[in-house]
């Protein structure tokens, strides 16, 4: 191997599974350098999920080694409930994966998208992310401990997906004013955000918006935000009769706006069992860890197919 040039060595290394690549990286500085500079900068290593099958065979030591060497080249990172993951040791014991803080302390100078599904996320961790992820364009988090503090330090952020968080209105006003946000999802936020979004000048940049319990089925938002292309409104504890009324009202409003709302109002989600998964699978507003499909109400399916059928009718010859 030592007699081969760098191109030949990299070609060989690319054929090895990740476990063997890490063994090679430990053998000699040359192999580690080539792996870090060339092989581990391939697309499959720039987009990493802790649930990725390529990481499953790694021991905890190799797992940590891999993240320490490759984090600077990562562009997308998805972290799901790390406390539920475990390794099998040679003694038959279960070794837990590193705590969430391990991932946040890495060098992410090239990271563009970060998605963390962990209820222990808090403002201090957001502050750590702001210091290490200077190029971050998209952030997805879900935790009641996140109030919006420090998010404004992510100056290049264009997409913020923060369902079931506690984003305070003062921080939301600042975020909409300072950040170049185009996509905002505050579904099930603990504070009512609709009025703040309507009043903020920066809201006019929004192209995608998700929130809960909007007034008048979300039509004031669709009217006020000129760049909006996707609006998803979720409602909780809605009676069957109210659902039917919402469906009929929405249908009439869509028909009366001469093709404007079939394109701009994608769907209204009613009585959803799992709002987060619904937004992912139906509206495409966020990326979430793989989970079982939620049990949607029949009305939700009807509304979804109707809204899409109307869009198709408008665009067909």
N, C-alpha and C positions, 0 to 999 in steps of 0.2 A: 504493500500500500504506500509506503514511504517513497517508492520510486515513481509513482504515478503523478501526473500533473493535477492541478486543482480541479479542472473540468472533469477528468476521469473519476476522481475521488467523489466529487459531488454527485455524479451520475450514479455511482454505486450506492452512496448513502441514501439517495432518494428512494431506492427500492426496499430499504429496510423498514420494518415496522418501528414505531416510535420507541418501544422498549430497547430495541437494538441500537437505534440512533443515539439514545442517551448513553448506552454502554460505550459506544465509540467516542462520544464527547468526553467521557471520563478517561479514555486511554491516552490521549495526547492533546496538547493545546491546539495543534493544527486542525484536528478533526472538529474540535469544539468551535474554533473560529469559522470554519467553513460551514458548519451546521447553522450557526447563528447568523452569519452574513448572507447565506445563499439559500440553503434548504429550508430553514425554519422561517423564511420570509415569503414562502409560497402562499397562495391564497388560503389553503386549508389550515394553515397555522396562524394566519392573521385574523381569522374569525374563529374564536374559541368559546366553547360552552363547557362548564364544569360537568355537564351531563354527556359530553361527547364520548362516543364509544372508544375513540382512540386513546382516551385517558384511563379507561377502566383497568387495563392490565398493569398500570404503573404501581409500584410501591409508593408509600408515602414519601420516602426520601427522593425517589426519582420524580415524583409529582412536583415537589417543592423545587427541585433542581430545574425542571423544565420551565416553570413559571418565572423563576429568577433570571433565566437566560433569555427568554423570549418576550417578556412583557413589553419591552421597549419597542418591539416591532408590531405588536397587536394593534388592530384597527377596530375590532368589535369584540366585546367580552360580555358573556351572559352568565350570571351567577345565580344559582337557584338553591335556596335553603341548604347551605353547606353542612349544617348540623345533622342532616339526615343521611349524609353520605358517609361511607366507611370503607376501609381497606381490610383485606384479610392478611394477617401477618403469618409468618412461617410457623408460629406456635398455635395457629388456629384462632387467635384473638382478633377482635375488630379494632382497628386503629381509625379514629375519626379524622376526617379531612381537616385541613387548617381552618382556623376561625376566620370569620369575615375580615377581620383586621389585616390578616396576612395578604389578602388580595389588594386591599386599599393602599398598602404601603409600597406597592411596586412602582416602577418607573413606566408610566404610560404616556410617553411624550407624543406618540402617534395615534393614540386611541381616539376614535371618532364616535363610537356608539357604546354605551354602557347600560346594561340592564341588570338590576339587582332585585331579586324577589326574596326578601328576608325581612321579617317583622322587626328585627332588632336594629334596623337602619335608623340613624338619628342625625341631628343637625351637625354634630361634631364630625361624623363620617362624611357628610356632604362637604364640609370645610376641607377635609383631607383630599377628597376627590378634586375639588377646585384647584388645589395646589399642585396635584400630580397629573391632571388631565387637561392640559392647556389647550388642546385642539378639539375638545369634546363638542360634538354637534347634537348628540341625542342622548338623553338621560331618561331611564325608566326606573322608578322606585315605587314601593308601596309599603308605607309604614305610618302608623298614627303618630310617631314621634317626629315626623318631618313637618316643620311649620313654614318652610320656604326660606328660612335663614341660610345665608351663604350661597344660595343658588345663583344669585345675581353675579357672583364672582366668576361664573362660567360664561365669559363674555361672548363666546361664539355659539352658544346654545341656540339651536333652531327648533328642537323638539323636546318637550317636557311632558312625560307621561307619569302622572302621580295620582293614581286612584287610591281611594281610602286613606288619604293623608290628611293632615291638619293645616293646610296652607292658610296662613292668616291673610286677611284682606290687605293690610299695609304692605306686606311682602309681595303679594300678587300685583298690586299697583306698580311697585318698583320693578318687578320682573317684566311686566308688559311695557314699561317705559324704556328700560335700558337694553334688554336682550332682543335679538332679532328673531323672536319666536314666530314660527309659522304653524306649528302643531302644538296644541295644548289639550291635555286630557286631565280634568279634575273630577272625574266621576266619583260620587260618594264622598266628596270632601266634607269635612266636619263643619265648615263654615259656608254660608250661602255666597256663591261667587258670581251669580249672573249679573247683578247690578254693577259690580265692579268691572266686569268684562265689558258691559255696555258703555260705561263711562270712560274707560281708558282709551286714549288715542292710539296706543300701541296695538290694541285689539284689531285694528283695521288691517294689520298684516297677516292675521291668522287665516290659514287655508283649511285647517282641520281642527275641529273643536269637539270635545266630549265633556258632558257635565250631567248633573242629576236635577230632576224636578224643576225644569225651566218653565217659566210662565208661558201660557198660550202655546204650548207644544213646541216651543223653540222658534216660532216664526219671527218674533222681534229680533232675535239674534241673527237669523238669516237675512232679515231686512237691513240690519245695521252694519254688518261686516261685509264689505264689498268683495274681499278676496276669498271668502269662505266657499269651499267646494264640498266639504263633508261635515255634516253636523249630526252628532249622535246624542240623543237625550234619553237618559234612563229614569224610570219612575219606580217607586217602591210602594208596596201595599196598595195596589190599585185594584178596585173591585171589578168583577167581570163586566158589569154594566158600564162602568167608567172606561174600561178598555174598548168596548164597542163604540162608545161615544167618541173616544179619541181617534179611533180608526176612521169613523165616518167624517169627523171634522177635518182630519188631516187630508182625507181623500178630496173633500170639497175645496179645501184651501189650495191644494196642489193643482186641481183642475182649473181653478180660477186665476192662476197666475201665468198663463200663456207660456208654459214650458220653462219658467224660471226655477220653480221649486222642485220639479222632478229631477233636475240636475244638482241642485244645491242642498236639498234636504234628503239625505240618503235613507234614514230610517228612524223610527222612534221605538225604543225598546221598552216593553211593558212587562212587569211582573217576571223579571229574569231571575233564575235561581243563582247564577254566578255571573255578575255583571262583567267582571274582568275577562273571563273567557268569552263571553258573548261579544264584547268589543273586539276581541282578537279574531274570532272566527267569522263574525258577520260584518263588522265595520272595517276590519283590518287596521285598527288604530294603534295597536301595540303588539309587541312580541312578548310572549309569556312562555314559561316552562311547559313542556308537554303534560297535559292532564286529560282526564276523561272529558268527553263532550258534555256540556251542561244539558239539563233537561228543560229545554225551552217550552214555553207555553205555546199552544197551537196558534194563538193569535199572533204571536211574535213571528212565526214562520209565514203566516198569511201576509202580514204587513211587509215583511222583507221581500217576498216575491212580488207583491203588488208594486212596490216602489221601483224595483228593478225592471219590471215589465213596462212601467210607464216611461222610464228612461230609454228603454230599447225602442219603444214605439216612436218616441220623438226623434231618435237618431236614424231610424230605418228609412230607406228610400221611399 
